[in-house]
Amino acid sequence: MKNKNIAIIGAGLVGSLLAIYLRKRGYQVTLYERRPDMRKVNIPAGRSINLALSDRGWKALRGVGIEEAIRKIGIPMTHRTMHSMDGKITTQPYGKDGQGIYAVSRGILNCTLLDLAEQNGVKIFFDERCTEVVLAKNEMHFENQQTFEKSTAHADFIFGADGAFAATRLQMQLSTAQFNYSQSYLEHGYKELMFTANADGTHRIEKNALHIWPRGGYMLIALPNLDGTFTVTLFFPMKGNPSFESLHSKAEVKKFFSDVFPDAVPLLHDLEEDFFNNPTGSLVTVKCMPWHVGNQLALIGDAAHAIVPFYGQGMNCGFEDCTILNDLLNEHHDDWEKVIPEYERLRKPAADAIGELAVDNFIEMRDLVGQPEFLLRKKIEGWFYEKHPDKWMPLYSMVTFSHIPYNEAQARGNRQNVIMDKIMAMPDIEKKWNSSEVENAILNLLKVNS
Amino acid sequence: MKNKNIAIIGAGLVGSLLAIYLRKRGYQVTLYERRPDMRKVNIPAGRSINLALSDRGWKALRGVGIEEAIRKIGIPMTHRTMHSMDGKITTQPYGKDGQGIYAVSRGILNCTLLDLAEQNGVKIFFDERCTEVVLAKNEMHFENQQTFEKSTAHADFIFGADGAFAATRLQMQLSTAQFNYSQSYLEHGYKELMFTANADGTHRIEKNALHIWPRGGYMLIALPNLDGTFTVTLFFPMKGNPSFESLHSKAEVKKFFSDVFPDAVPLLHDLEEDFFNNPTGSLVTVKCMPWHVGNQLALIGDAAHAIVPFYGQGMNCGFEDCTILNDLLNEHHDDWEKVIPEYERLRKPAADAIGELAVDNFIEMRDLVGQPEFLLRKKIEGWFYEKHPDKWMPLYSMVTFSHIPYNEAQARGNRQNVIMDKIMAMPDIEKKWNSSEVENAILNLLKVNS
């Protein structure tokens, strides 16, 4: 049985992309979005205005024919650039042969997807907040956020693409038996700031890098924008000292930044003003199960699996949900009764894995990338990967530059970690890291562990 | 500052007991209960009509002077009695010197607490469902479940004692920043059944025991009631084979019970009728953090920490919340700004621990208690505990017959487990289990591990 009439709640990145995929398959698709049409209003400052697109995301965009258009507005970042307290700079390539991740404007990407959805015949209603889903009747209730008028709509199938605090998922929590759910916050929050551009619109620091100021318990990062600015994010404890709670005045903020991020201070747009004007964001991981209710409703993207941003995979994972769902619809000839349980079966462990990897990577970014042993470890992995691409792939590459399911990447990464712990314990490893002795040691350990 | 006017949402066991404690301290206390006054209506069948009271619970009842009254209506259970498939019976004492847990009627206990609350001047409103808590205004909204009239109330401090699916906790989830929350279901559910009494009102099987039919992946248990009946509970997978899903007809239920619980079948009140008439219950563990919002609202009992029933500690833990809160009010002279954060700091790790122990104990009850090695292990622990009560206490005794914080009991239990694994690996342990060789081995392992 085909679901002819499909409703998607949430016209963010994943909801809009899903709408295009389903419309192209011939379904009647209606998108409902709580916020106004972002193509007609300004986006408020301070909320993740750029994103890192990588291979899983590109594949999903390729599937609807907009990969090249988006790549033109993306800025490739081929490496991490680390800024130490004393101004010293080190770098670490993300992949091999100049592989990179792309800084892309969330706004432009979302508007492009909305345009494409409409061009393909998707109906979109903005300012419609979903207040309830009555599953027994396949019925959605909305409240218009401009007129406060209430309305009701029906669909053969409903997707919840309404993000980390999804109304659809709350509905499942309240009305579905045996619904497993967790929302887990990091003790850190974030604050968006900005580096200004040069007068001629060029970037004041290296453009093709993701900049990190790792400071152990916290960090500053910067991603390039097309206009020469950088979006800068401080990831910082909510409580304790130092923390968002402990910095009370503009003078304290200025002093703190001058002490720990001295080379960043001259680049920042009005630091003290932005620090207190921009909101402090939270960092939440959401897991739930099941992801669907019968042949009526399914969750997708952040609604099913919100993750923290430290692997740059939140959007990429949501986009991969769409690719895999589309593949399954092909494979099962649009038999939704088969497709939806299979989508859940494949994607739930993948989403759990990237959720965990993203939390792990925070420690890597804010702490390890500042340590020489860590950089050596990554250098050895990169060198061995070049020599034996059939035997080894660094975890970061599996996640970012491959389509290996996240859960398989995680498992393989754990096995590789055990081997690298032993390699790093070899005497004088820093001198002989690219010797045949080390190469053979890794090869032997791979045999033992396989 | 004293909170003069205190509202408690939920007049179940914990809410009613808390009301008495606070009223006795001189506060104005109002209890709001969603259900009708249970003293005036019949309780529907099939929902845990008896409970196992142990030392933590008794202490809390002693504090309000009703320990003896309740003990009179309790039935001591001094041991587990295991029924194997071929009708063989084994037993395992719960503690030493006839220590026991008490089967008590939930209904009688709750009614007694409600009576005592009213006698002490607690105001109680029944049929009032809490629909919202507006924390900014210390305001509660209610909807009467008989008249559907809406009303509003205020209090200086609000307790959420409204159980595993607490409306107060949902309010925190929806409106409190950084609220960590998880609800996690077992893949098993439960069904209540009944053993009939003899014609003269006596029990048809041994009265002073908790009966278990352990069958590996599932189990049946029976707790004695005063009228000679037993409350019988089947803990059983929700899906798979066998499961609640796989037993479709009365004939299938009858055949299944006859095959795996043959000695229980003649004792059961109308099995087939009850099996399909009584609801299938779920088994959920709820964890959250924080447990309080400022000096305005706190969660207590299942609302803060719903656990599965396999350690018989759900009510005991909630009652201990009351004792500890009362102790803290004594210690800090009713300074709520100090007491509430301290209550959370002490009780959160304790509740997490008993939540985990309760899940672990399901495996012990449904599987291990049927195995000779397990019974030997418990026998060795009991024997060594008798000889060296200063050096060893079995985990079950720490949880059930002591006031050691649950988290300390769990940690000490883990250390003892490591030792017992080694003892059980000694050659011929089944022959020499009470020898001085084994005694000295345990003493030495305790030294090494301390």
Boltz contact constraints between the chains, C-beta under 6 A:
constraints:
  - contact:
      token1: [A, 178]
      token2: [B, 185]
      max_distance: 6.0
  - contact:
      token1: [A, 178]
      token2: [B, 282]
      max_distance: 6.0
  - contact:
      token1: [A, 180]
      token2: [B, 184]
      max_distance: 6.0
  - contact:
      token1: [A, 180]
      token2: [B, 185]
      max_distance: 6.0
  - contact:
      token1: [A, 181]
      token2: [B, 183]
      max_distance: 6.0
  - contact:
      token1: [A, 182]
      token2: [B, 182]
      max_distance: 6.0
  - contact:
      token1: [A, 183]
      token2: [B, 181]
      max_distance: 6.0
  - contact:
      token1: [A, 184]
      token2: [B, 180]
      max_distance: 6.0
  - contact:
      token1: [A, 185]
      token2: [B, 178]
      max_distance: 6.0
  - contact:
      token1: [A, 185]
      token2: [B, 180]
      max_distance: 6.0
  - contact:
      token1: [A, 282]
      token2: [B, 178]
      max_distance: 6.0
